[in-house]
Amino acid sequence: MKKNKTDSNSLTREWMQQALLQLLKTKDLSEISVTELTKTAGVARVTFYRNYNDMADIIFDYLENPKYGLPSPDTASFYLPQFIRSYFEFFKDHQELVRCIQKNNLLPYLMVTLDNNIASQSYSMIAAYGFETQYEVSGLVGMFYKILMDWIRSGMKESIEEMSLIVYNIITKFNCITLQ
């Protein structure tokens, strides 16, 4: 993905992200054209090509957007159970987007995005809970991703609280952390 970090460019990227989410409510990703997207977003076609290579780039740009995307931990009040819960809340609130990612075989990109989000933004905070190496954090991300995907595939029947507790209990069962 091509990203220009200017404020005006961030705004046009947000418009395209919101337009794509709106269009995905009634169409499959493969049915949405660049023309339709840019018309809905109110931007020129060239704006799309300046920022993205394809529609999937918009989805993952949205997920990385601190304003709307995946949860970002508050370093001052980081608490692992709440951090876990925030991800289940996000995925519950964005079920349609996750189904679109699944349907379009983009799950490997979701895993990379989750890994980048959790590992890069939260590494030092997670380390305080006993994760000492990047491999341990990778293991946490992989386990968390698998549980999230299983929960989504099974129709999100369990509550957010139940799922958060399951993940937290698994982590503590393996003696990765102790209550702080």
C-alpha positions as CSV (number, residue, x, y, z in Angstrom):
1,M,0.0,0.0,0.0
2,K,1.2,3.5,-0.8
3,K,0.7,5.9,2.0
4,N,1.1,9.7,1.9
5,K,0.9,10.9,5.5
6,T,-0.3,14.5,5.0
7,D,-3.4,15.6,6.8
8,S,-5.5,16.2,3.7
9,N,-4.4,12.8,2.4
10,S,-5.4,11.2,5.7
11,L,-8.8,12.8,5.3
12,T,-9.3,11.5,1.7
13,R,-8.2,8.0,2.8
14,E,-10.8,8.1,5.6
15,W,-13.4,9.1,3.1
16,M,-12.5,6.1,0.9
17,Q,-12.4,3.8,3.9
18,Q,-15.9,4.9,5.0
19,A,-17.2,4.7,1.4
20,L,-15.9,1.1,1.1
21,L,-17.5,0.1,4.4
22,Q,-20.8,1.6,3.2
23,L,-20.6,-0.2,-0.2
24,L,-19.7,-3.5,1.5
25,K,-23.1,-3.5,3.2
26,T,-24.8,-4.2,-0.1
27,K,-22.0,-5.6,-2.4
28,D,-19.1,-8.1,-2.3
29,L,-15.7,-6.6,-2.5
30,S,-15.1,-8.0,-6.0
31,E,-18.2,-6.2,-7.3
32,I,-17.1,-2.7,-6.2
33,S,-15.3,-0.7,-8.9
34,V,-12.8,2.0,-8.3
35,T,-15.1,4.4,-10.0
36,E,-18.0,3.5,-7.7
37,L,-15.8,3.8,-4.6
38,T,-14.4,7.2,-5.5
39,K,-17.8,8.5,-6.5
40,T,-19.2,7.4,-3.2
41,A,-16.2,8.9,-1.4
42,G,-16.4,12.1,-3.4
43,V,-12.8,12.0,-4.5
44,A,-11.1,11.6,-7.9
45,R,-10.1,8.2,-9.2
46,V,-6.5,9.3,-9.2
47,T,-6.7,9.7,-5.4
48,F,-7.4,6.0,-5.1
49,Y,-4.4,5.1,-7.2
50,R,-2.2,7.6,-5.3
51,N,-3.0,5.8,-2.0
52,Y,-3.8,2.2,-2.8
53,N,-3.0,-0.7,-5.0
54,D,-6.3,-2.4,-4.6
55,M,-9.5,-2.5,-2.5
56,A,-8.0,-4.8,0.1
57,D,-5.5,-2.1,0.9
58,I,-8.3,0.1,2.0
59,I,-9.6,-2.5,4.4
60,F,-6.2,-2.9,6.1
61,D,-5.6,0.8,6.1
62,Y,-8.9,1.2,8.0
63,L,-7.8,-1.5,10.5
64,E,-4.5,0.4,11.1
65,N,-6.3,3.7,11.5
66,P,-6.0,4.8,15.1
67,K,-9.3,6.7,14.9
68,Y,-11.5,3.7,13.8
69,G,-9.3,0.6,13.5
70,L,-7.9,-2.0,15.8
71,P,-7.7,-1.1,19.5
72,S,-4.6,0.7,20.6
73,P,-3.7,0.3,24.3
74,D,-3.5,3.2,26.7
75,T,0.0,2.9,28.0
76,A,-0.8,4.6,31.2
77,S,-3.6,2.2,32.2
78,F,-2.7,-1.0,30.3
79,Y,-4.4,-4.0,31.8
80,L,-4.2,-7.2,29.9
81,P,-7.8,-8.5,30.5
82,Q,-9.2,-5.1,29.2
83,F,-6.8,-5.2,26.2
84,I,-8.1,-8.7,25.3
85,R,-11.7,-7.6,25.7
86,S,-11.2,-4.6,23.5
87,Y,-10.3,-6.8,20.5
88,F,-13.4,-9.0,21.0
89,E,-15.5,-5.8,21.1
90,F,-13.9,-4.5,17.9
91,F,-14.4,-7.8,16.0
92,K,-18.0,-8.1,17.3
93,D,-18.7,-4.5,16.1
94,H,-17.0,-5.2,12.7
95,Q,-18.4,-8.6,11.9
96,E,-19.3,-7.7,8.3
97,L,-15.8,-6.4,7.7
98,V,-14.3,-9.6,9.1
99,R,-16.6,-11.8,7.0
100,C,-15.5,-9.8,3.9
101,I,-11.9,-10.4,4.8
102,Q,-12.7,-14.1,5.2
103,K,-14.7,-14.3,1.9
104,N,-11.9,-12.7,-0.1
105,N,-9.1,-14.9,1.3
106,L,-7.5,-12.0,3.1
107,L,-7.1,-13.7,6.5
108,P,-3.3,-13.9,6.2
109,Y,-3.2,-10.1,5.9
110,L,-5.4,-9.8,8.9
111,M,-2.9,-11.9,10.9
112,V,0.0,-9.6,9.8
113,T,-2.1,-6.6,10.7
114,L,-2.9,-8.0,14.1
115,D,0.7,-9.0,14.7
116,N,1.9,-5.5,13.8
117,N,-0.8,-3.9,15.9
118,I,-0.3,-6.0,19.0
119,A,3.5,-6.5,18.8
120,S,4.5,-3.0,17.8
121,Q,2.1,-1.0,19.9
122,S,1.9,-3.2,22.9
123,Y,5.2,-5.1,23.2
124,S,6.6,-3.2,26.2
125,M,3.3,-3.4,28.0
126,I,2.9,-7.1,27.3
127,A,6.5,-7.7,28.4
128,A,5.4,-6.4,31.8
129,Y,3.2,-9.5,32.0
130,G,6.0,-11.9,31.5
131,F,6.4,-12.1,27.7
132,E,10.2,-11.8,27.3
133,T,10.9,-12.4,23.7
134,Q,9.4,-11.5,20.3
135,Y,8.7,-15.2,19.9
136,E,6.6,-15.3,23.0
137,V,4.6,-12.3,21.8
138,S,4.3,-14.0,18.4
139,G,2.9,-17.0,20.2
140,L,0.4,-14.9,22.0
141,V,-0.7,-13.2,18.8
142,G,-1.1,-16.5,17.0
143,M,-3.1,-18.0,19.8
144,F,-5.3,-14.9,20.1
145,Y,-5.8,-14.8,16.3
146,K,-6.8,-18.5,16.1
147,I,-9.3,-18.0,19.0
148,L,-10.7,-14.9,17.4
149,M,-11.2,-16.7,14.0
150,D,-12.8,-19.7,15.6
151,W,-15.2,-17.4,17.5
152,I,-16.1,-15.6,14.3
153,R,-16.6,-18.8,12.3
154,S,-18.8,-20.2,15.0
155,G,-21.1,-17.2,14.8
156,M,-19.8,-15.3,17.9
157,K,-22.2,-17.3,20.1
158,E,-20.2,-16.7,23.3
159,S,-20.2,-13.3,24.9
160,I,-17.3,-10.9,24.8
161,E,-16.8,-11.5,28.5
162,E,-16.7,-15.3,28.1
163,M,-14.2,-15.1,25.3
164,S,-12.0,-12.6,27.1
165,L,-11.9,-14.8,30.1
166,I,-11.1,-17.9,28.0
167,V,-8.1,-16.1,26.5
168,Y,-6.9,-14.7,29.8
169,N,-7.3,-18.1,31.5
170,I,-5.3,-19.8,28.7
171,I,-2.5,-17.3,29.1
172,T,-2.4,-17.8,32.9
173,K,-2.7,-21.6,32.6
174,F,0.6,-21.7,30.8
175,N,2.1,-19.6,33.6
176,C,2.9,-16.8,31.2
177,I,1.7,-14.2,33.6
178,T,0.6,-13.8,37.1
179,L,-2.0,-11.3,38.4
180,Q,-0.4,-8.0,39.0
